[in-house]
């Protein structure tokens, strides 16, 4: 199931070619760093987690069975390293109450966002995403941005499918509330309409 090139380099590393690991690092450094950054909100922490992830991957490469994609296996290592770092630095507690979301509220936020330039929407969505708790932000990121399948997310997080679906649903609702609370007042202020 893993990419043929990945498997070729994995085999080289296992057989003693230490330099072959550079291919895997180059190929996946952005994926690892972006997940670590999205979960920790800290460039320094993300860089440290990235280094730790590749060290762990290198040391445990012989344990990689190839029954999933190498990227999924690496994602799992990164995800758990992030959770460990977050637990260690538990100084920010993001808890939002989940309010019931109606179709009209969703439609209203979508209409608001249509009026903003694409670049601005991207920055606003990123800012709103960073306000989600780390675990929910990671799930949203994996599912929508990295386009991992539910099966791949299960492999990474080791949650059940039902648990992931519930967590994704709650994360989307929280994100919608964050967008509504933070975007709508700015649009009203800027455009003078409600």
C-alpha positions as CSV (number, residue, x, y, z in Angstrom):
1,X,0.0,0.0,0.0
2,X,3.0,2.3,0.5
3,X,4.5,4.3,-2.4
4,X,7.0,2.2,-4.4
5,X,9.7,5.0,-4.1
6,X,9.1,5.2,-0.4
7,X,9.5,1.5,0.0
8,X,12.7,1.5,-2.1
9,X,14.3,4.1,0.2
10,X,12.9,2.4,3.4
11,X,14.6,-0.8,2.3
12,X,17.8,1.0,1.6
13,X,17.8,2.5,5.1
14,X,17.0,-0.8,6.7
15,X,19.9,-2.4,4.8
16,X,22.3,0.2,6.1
17,X,22.2,3.1,3.7
18,X,21.8,5.9,6.2
19,X,21.8,8.6,3.5
20,X,18.7,7.2,1.9
21,X,16.7,8.5,4.8
22,X,17.3,12.0,3.5
23,X,14.9,11.3,0.7
24,X,12.1,10.4,3.1
25,X,12.8,13.5,5.2
26,X,12.8,15.8,2.1
27,X,9.6,14.2,0.9
28,X,7.6,14.5,4.1
29,X,9.1,17.4,6.1
30,X,6.3,19.8,5.1
31,X,3.6,17.3,6.0
32,X,5.2,16.7,9.4
33,X,5.9,20.4,10.1
34,X,2.4,21.6,9.1
35,X,0.7,19.1,11.4
36,X,3.0,19.9,14.3
37,X,2.5,23.7,13.7
38,X,-1.3,23.4,13.4
39,X,-1.5,21.4,16.7
40,X,1.0,23.4,18.7
41,X,0.7,27.0,17.3
42,X,4.4,27.4,17.8
43,X,7.0,27.4,15.1
44,X,9.8,26.4,17.5
45,X,7.7,23.6,19.0
46,X,6.8,22.4,15.5
47,X,10.4,22.3,14.5
48,X,11.4,20.3,17.6
49,X,8.5,17.9,17.1
50,X,9.5,17.5,13.4
51,X,13.0,16.5,14.4
52,X,11.8,14.1,17.1
53,X,9.3,12.6,14.6
54,X,12.1,11.8,12.1
55,X,14.4,10.5,14.8
56,X,11.6,8.1,16.0
57,X,10.8,7.1,12.4
58,X,14.4,6.4,11.7
59,X,14.8,4.3,14.8
60,X,11.6,2.4,14.2
61,X,11.8,2.1,10.4
62,X,12.2,-1.7,10.6
63,X,8.8,-1.9,12.4
64,X,7.0,-0.2,9.4
65,X,5.1,-3.1,7.8
66,X,4.0,-1.3,4.6
67,X,0.3,-2.2,5.1
68,X,-0.5,1.5,5.2
69,X,1.1,4.4,3.5
70,X,4.4,5.6,4.9
71,X,2.9,9.1,5.1
72,X,0.1,7.7,7.4
73,X,2.6,5.9,9.6
74,X,4.7,9.1,9.8
75,X,1.6,11.2,10.5
76,X,0.7,8.9,13.4
77,X,4.2,9.4,14.9
78,X,3.8,13.2,14.5
79,X,0.3,13.3,15.9
80,X,1.3,11.4,19.1
81,X,4.5,13.5,19.5
82,X,2.3,16.6,19.3
83,X,-0.1,15.2,21.9
84,X,2.8,14.5,24.2
85,X,4.2,18.1,23.7
86,X,0.8,19.6,24.3
87,X,0.3,17.6,27.5
88,X,3.7,18.7,28.7
89,X,2.9,22.4,28.0
90,X,-0.7,22.4,29.1
91,X,-0.8,26.1,29.8
92,X,-3.6,27.0,27.4
93,X,-7.0,25.6,27.9
94,X,-9.4,26.2,25.0
95,X,-12.9,25.1,25.9
96,X,-15.9,26.4,24.0
97,X,-19.4,25.5,24.7
98,X,-21.1,23.9,21.7
99,X,-24.2,25.8,20.7
100,X,-26.8,24.3,18.4
101,X,-26.2,25.4,14.8
102,X,-29.0,25.9,12.5
103,X,-29.0,25.8,8.7
104,X,-29.6,29.5,8.6
105,X,-26.6,30.3,10.7
106,X,-24.4,28.1,8.4
107,X,-25.9,29.9,5.4
108,X,-25.3,33.3,6.9
109,X,-21.6,32.6,7.6
110,X,-21.2,31.2,4.1
111,X,-22.8,34.4,2.7
112,X,-20.5,36.5,4.8
113,X,-17.4,34.7,3.6
114,X,-18.4,35.0,0.0
115,X,-18.0,38.8,0.3
116,X,-14.3,38.5,1.4
117,X,-11.4,38.2,-0.9
118,X,-10.0,34.7,-1.3
119,X,-6.7,35.6,0.4
120,X,-8.5,37.2,3.3
121,X,-10.7,34.2,3.7
122,X,-7.7,31.9,3.9
123,X,-6.1,34.1,6.7
124,X,-9.4,34.4,8.6
125,X,-10.0,30.6,8.4
126,X,-6.5,29.9,9.6
127,X,-6.9,32.3,12.5
128,X,-10.2,30.7,13.4
129,X,-8.7,27.2,13.1
130,X,-6.0,28.2,15.5
131,X,-8.7,28.9,18.1
132,X,-9.9,25.3,18.2
133,X,-8.5,22.9,20.7
134,X,-5.4,21.1,19.4
135,X,-7.0,17.7,18.9
136,X,-10.0,19.1,17.0
137,X,-7.8,21.4,14.9
138,X,-5.7,18.4,14.0
139,X,-8.7,16.4,12.9
140,X,-10.1,19.2,10.8
141,X,-6.6,19.7,9.3
142,X,-6.2,16.0,8.5
143,X,-9.6,15.6,7.0
144,X,-10.1,18.8,5.0
145,X,-6.6,20.1,4.2
146,X,-4.5,16.9,4.0
147,X,-7.5,15.0,2.7
148,X,-6.9,11.9,4.7
149,X,-9.6,9.3,4.6
150,X,-11.4,8.2,7.8
151,X,-9.5,5.0,7.7
152,X,-6.2,6.9,7.6
153,X,-7.3,9.2,10.4
154,X,-8.2,6.1,12.5
155,X,-4.7,4.7,11.9
156,X,-3.1,8.1,12.9
157,X,-5.2,8.8,16.0
158,X,-6.2,5.2,17.0
159,X,-9.7,6.4,17.7
160,X,-12.8,4.5,16.5
161,X,-14.6,5.6,13.4
162,X,-17.6,6.6,15.4
163,X,-15.4,8.7,17.8
164,X,-13.7,10.4,14.9
165,X,-17.1,11.2,13.3
166,X,-18.4,12.7,16.5
167,X,-15.2,14.7,17.1
168,X,-15.2,16.0,13.5
169,X,-18.8,17.0,13.9
170,X,-18.1,18.8,17.1
171,X,-15.0,20.5,15.7
172,X,-17.0,21.7,12.7
173,X,-19.7,23.2,14.9
174,X,-17.1,24.9,17.1
175,X,-15.3,26.2,14.1
176,X,-18.5,27.6,12.7
177,X,-19.2,29.4,16.0
178,X,-15.7,30.8,16.0
179,X,-16.1,32.0,12.4
180,X,-19.5,33.5,13.2
181,X,-18.3,35.3,16.3
182,X,-15.1,36.7,14.8
183,X,-15.9,37.3,11.2
184,X,-19.5,38.7,11.2
185,X,-18.7,41.7,13.5
186,X,-15.8,42.6,11.3
187,X,-17.8,42.4,8.2
188,X,-20.6,44.5,9.7
189,X,-18.1,47.1,10.9
190,X,-16.4,47.2,7.5
191,X,-19.4,47.1,5.3
192,X,-22.0,48.7,7.7
193,X,-24.6,46.0,7.1
194,X,-26.1,43.2,9.0
